Amino acid sequence: MDLTKMTVSINKAINAQELAVKEKHARTCILGTHHEKGARTFWMVVNRLPLSSNAVLCWKFCHVFHKLLRDGHPNVIKDSMRSKANLCDMSKIWGHLAERYGKLCSVYLKLLVTKLEFHIKNPHFPGNLQMSDRQLDYVGENDVNNLFQITVEMFDYLECELNLFLGVFSSLDMSRSVSETAAGQCRLAPLIQVILDSSYLYDYIVKLLFKLHCCLPADTLQGHRDRFQEQFIKLKGFFYRSSNLQYFKRLIQIPQLPEKLPNFLRSSALSDHISPVVLIPIEPQSPGNEHLVDTEGPVTLSIGERKYDDVMGASATMEPKAWQDGTQKEDKDLQIRQLMRDLQTQKENLTSFRMESSCLCQDLQGRVRELEVELEEQRYLRQQALGEEEFLRVQLEDLRRLRNVTQKEQRSLTEIERKAQVNEQRYSKLREKYSEVMQSHADLLRKHAEVTQQVSLAEAARDEVELLRGGMQDTARASRGDAVQWEEQQVLHRQLLAVKKELDSLKESMASSEQPNYALSSNLNALEAERAELAQVIGCREQEVVRLKLELEQAQSRLAGETKAGKVTAESLQNQLNQKASRGQALESQLAAARKAALQGVLGEAQIIIQDSLVQLESPAHHSCTCFTDNLLSRCQAALDCLDRLQINKDHYTEHQADVLQMVQSVVQLGHLVGDMIVQAGAPVDQGSSLSQAVKIFGSQVLIVLKQLQDRDTMGNADVTGLKVSLETIRITAKNPHPRGLELNQRELANLVEQEMAATSITVEIATTRIEEMLNKTQTVGKGIKMEVIKRILVSCTELMLAVKALVLSSKDLHQDIVKSGRGAVSVKEFYARNSRWTEGLISASKAVGLNAAMMVDVAGKLIQGHSKIEELMVSSHKVAASTAQLLAASKVKADKDSPNLARLQNASCRVTQAAARVLASGKSGKSHMEEMDSMDFTSLTLMQIKRKEMDLQVLVLELEGQLQKERERLGELRKRHYELAGVAEG
């Protein structure tokens, strides 16, 4: 295609006239993209147009660009990403103009940017969004997270489409026929592309939501369902309003969405979903079969009426000619009418029986459908139970991984112990990890409770199936009652034979009445004529009776066939009911296997926990751990209570195999309590090797009992009473401790105190020297507002470090006084060993002072180089002051109140606090001064530049306010979670 021709078509399609874009110009632009395999020419021409100053021009550009994204070459999307920033800026500019096309252009540009981002993130989707179901299955790559993210992006995409719908309809005066005006068509024309996109997006969202509900719990997808409901209502309303406009009726056939929302909680509802299809309307053709009338019924009725008229007419036209005595004829007519009424009654009964049979068949078919729905629900419950089982397995794997992580952390803690880190801090970390394991254990118990609830629901469903089976049997018995009606038909037949016999007797009586009567010989000929006529009438009646008999036999045969078909249907329903019962039994067996597997897994996990605790008991790194006797005794008491519950639950589980929840809870709690008790029993500093030996024996006995509980045959041999005896032995041993002497590495502890205090002094001196060097360096580097601020801050930091140095020296003097006044006849090392807790706190405080001082120096160096902020230096100085307060508190514990060294130490602490306050004040004043000097000079900017800056600042303020609101909400949720975890840990 010629480049000039495409340029002319683009300029004709995108012009300032308020008219709809002509289809031929847009088609030429689309063909041009396919010819050059991209949109370079299109953007080259568009960049020359004044889109930021003419709203109609920008609106028509959006329409043509939307067409190119849908029907153009696939490379149009890639070529257009270079202009994404310009489109975003243009959207912000038009967003400030509320008149006419301003807001519409802003919304349309946001939609196009969203469409570009969606196709770049999801290259599997073409520009026109047309995909088959098979291609849609490959989009998520069988990953639930990918499907979840794609669904969210589709929701955002559809939200932009709905915003454009709302903007266009809000700008039109719907009280007039605006779709027939040029201005109205200019605004409505782009909605055709929007209708095409939104119909596909709605279809894909429904299918992806059904997939997500098969993989994730319903509570997790509650937000998706709420958002879909909101968008469904809006999209349905917009489709309805669009279908009523005359402009769209000539160009596109808009689909109608269903009346109700899809039920995503029922997977079978996907088969009821119909994908909306947008079509080009075709001229309606009048079907030839509209005027055809089903005349079978009326024809049959007319034939019956004609037969009835012939018979009744013949009887009605016969007028008595020679009857002098009308008694006999009236009796015969009465009998004939009675027979006709009986025949009509039989016909009505036959018709009602047919209607009842058809109603019964329809009821049975409806019941079959209900049973199929119930079967589908049972399958869904089974799938959910399998999902819960898989979730429990994942939880067990997480527990194992957590145990491995705990082992790695224990090895890292061993390395930290070699450097004499605080033992109490290490114990608190172990306690936190234990709390996390207990929390995961509680989650596992809740999930198991849900599985038990599902089992109860399955049993209730099985009982309901049994009730349905009884109902079907009653229905089958009711069908056998049809034979009684057949017997009634036989009775009616016999009655007809009796009537025929009565007619024969009437003939005989007539014959007997022809006795010779000489007195009436003159009337003999007349009687003979009348008798002949009567015989003719009786013959006609006999023929009618024969015909009625044949019809009755046919009705009886049809009744027998329908009865047989009803029996066959009842048998098939009974077979289906038996199949459902067998499936229910299979589901029950699967649930029983799941219960057994859950119990086996919990028993195995408890054995692993106890074995791991026994291995830790033998580890050399565990020998340096400490524990209190009171804590050990409380663990022993809890383990005794757990053994009592285990004995009760074991007996109950032996009698009731289905109730496994209490058994699982007891086993899990026993594993954690015994493991914790073994770890703590091997750690006390005031027990000998007898307690460790007793704990090892107890752990081995617990492992044997757990192994016996795994086998159903040996479950009765599990000796829980023996475990109680061993546990009582451990309690007695723990209550009667024997001193182990001064085995707490006295020499190392005393040396460590001296080393830490000396290291702290050296670190503080080095930090003071480095800050002074930095201060001198700032004086030679140059001048400026920032350097002046940094210089003032470094001066205050120097004063802070000098005050810290004086505090450390005063602390060393006070410690020497404490040792001299408190040790008595023992040595310095023995004094530190006796007061190990105080010594450890002293070491921790001195180490914190050195680390925080070094950290503050590093932050100051980065600040000078421009790689740090003033706020970080302020935080570091605050930490230094806090660590010195910790050192003061540790030193005051055993100091004499009247000691002069204590007074000097308190004065030094006050100077440190004042110096830290000066650092904070210097940082705040310097920061405010720099912010004031960094104010922008607008004197050299033009009006357009000032307007652009103002717009950018407003956008930035809105973004920061939104980010601040999100962070506040996040902080609130984090605090809420912290309070919950803290409450669980304390409980």
Secondary structure, DSSP 8 states (H G I E B T S, - for coil): --HHHHHHHHHHHS-SSSS---HHHHHHHHHHHHHHTSSHHHHHHHTTS-TTT-HHHHHHHHHHHHHHHHHS-THHHHHHGGGHHHHHHHHHHHHT--STTHHHHHHHHHHHHHHHHHHHH-TTS-TT----HHHHHHHTTT-HHHHHHHHHHHHHHHHHHHHHHHHHHHHS-TTS-GGGSHHHHHHHTTHHHHHHHHHHHHHHHHHHHHHHHHHS-TTTTHHHHHHHHHHHHHHHHHHHHHHTSHHHHTT-B-----SS---TTSGGGGGG------B--------GGGG----HHHHHHHHHHHHHHHHHHHHHH---SS-S--HHHHHHHHHHHHHHHHHHHHHHHHHHHHHHHHHHHHHHHHHHHHHHHHHHHHHHHHHHHHHHHHHHHHHHHHHHHHHHHHHHHHHHHHHHHHTT--HHHHHHHHHHHHHHHHHHHHHHHHHHHHHHHHHHHHHHHHHHHHHHHHHHHHHHHHHHTHHHHHHHHHHHHHHHHHHHHHHHHHHHHHHHTT---GGGGGGHHHHHHHHHHHHHHHHHHHHHHHHHHHHHHHHHHHHHHHHHHHHHHHHHHHHHHHHHHHHHHHHHHHHHHHHHHHHHHHHHHHHHHHHHHHHHHH-GGGGG----HHHHHHHHHHHHHHHHHHHHHHHHHHH-TT--HHHHHHHHHHHHHHHHHHHHHT--TT--HHHHHHHHHHHHHHHHHHHHHHSTTTGGG--HHHHHHHHHHHHHHHHS-----S-S-HHHHHHHHHHHHHHHHHHHHHHHHHHHHHHHHHHHH---HHHHHHHHHHHHHHHHHHHHHHHHHHHHHHHHHHHHHH-TTS-HHHHHHHTHHHHHHHHHHHHHHHHHHHHHHHHHHHHHHTSS-HHHHHHHHHHHHHHHHHHHHHHHSSS-TT-HHHHHHHHHHHHHHHHHHHHHHHHHHHHHHHHHHT----TT--HHHHHHHHHHHHHHHHHHHHHHHHHHHHHHHHHHHHHHHHHHHH-
